[in-house]
Amino acid sequence: MSTLPVHFINIKAWAQNNSNIVEWNIAEESNVKSYIIERSPDGRNFIQAGSIAAVHNSRYQWTDAQPLPGNNYYRIRSLDNDAKQNYSAIVLVTPDEKNKTITVLPTVVTEGQFVVRLQNNAPGSYQLKMINSSGQQVYNQQLSHSGGSSAQTINLSPGMAKGIYRVIITGNTTAYSVSILLK
C-alpha cells in the first residue's frame, strides 16, 4: 500500500478587502511539486486560479486578487513529482462576506451626531476614534456589533470644536477611515 504524497489537515477561505484569501494546512508532504488552487462559481466545475510551489511547509496561503462575482468555491489540488494528484475539501466564500462595508453618514455633521453603519461585518467589538487636524485623539468609543448589518448613532459632545476630523473604525480584521466636517 502506497502513502499519499500529501495529507491536508484543513482548508479555509475568507474575503478580505476586494480579494479572497485561501489558506490550507498539511500534516505530511513528500514528493509534492506544487499546489494548484482551483476555483468554481458552482462547486462542481473547477478551473485553475493559481499555483504555489511546494516548499515543505505545514501552512500555505494564496490570495485571489480577482474573485468571481457571487459565490467562490475553492479547492487545492496537490501535484507530486510522479504526476499523482490529491484534492483538499471544498470551501466557499459567499458574496455577503465580500460585501463588508462600514459607512459614516453624514460626512458634514450639523446636528452633533452621525451614524455608523456596519454591513456584513463579523460580530465583535469595534473601536471608533476621532482625530482632529492637529493629530490629537478627541473622541473614543467602543462599538458592539452582533454581526450582519447594524446602524449606531454617535452623539458628539455639544462643546466639540468645529472643523475637520478623521474618523477611524477598527475591528479584528477591519479598518476604515473617513474625514468628516463638524459645523
WORA-V893352 format. One record per backbone hydrogen bond with DSSP energy under -0.5 kcal/mol. CO is the residue of the C=O (numbers start at 1). NH is the residue of the N-H. Records with the same first field share a line. If there is no record, write none. Layout:
CO->NH ; NH
//
This chain:
5->30
7->27 ; 28
10->25
12->23
14->21
16->19
19->16
20->64
21->14
22->62
23->12
24->60
25->9 ; 10
28->7
31->81
33->54
34->79
35->37 ; 52
36->38 ; 77
37->49 ; 50
38->75
39->47
40->73
44->46
47->39
50->37
52->35
58->26
60->24
62->22 ; 64
63->65
64->20 ; 67
72->93
73->40
74->91
75->38
76->78 ; 88
77->36
78->86
79->33 ; 34
80->83
84->80
86->78
91->74
93->72
94->97 ; 98
95->99
97->100
101->119
103->117
105->115
107->109 ; 181
108->110
109->183
112->156
114->154
115->105 ; 117
116->118 ; 152
117->103 ; 119
118->150
119->101
121->148
124->145
126->128 ; 143
127->129 ; 170
128->141
129->168
130->138 ; 139
131->166
132->135
136->132 ; 138
139->130
141->128
143->126 ; 145
145->124
148->121
150->118
152->116
153->155
154->114 ; 156
157->160
163->182
165->167 ; 180
166->131 ; 168
167->178
168->129
169->176
170->127
174->171
176->169
178->167
180->165 ; 182
181->109 ; 183
182->163
//
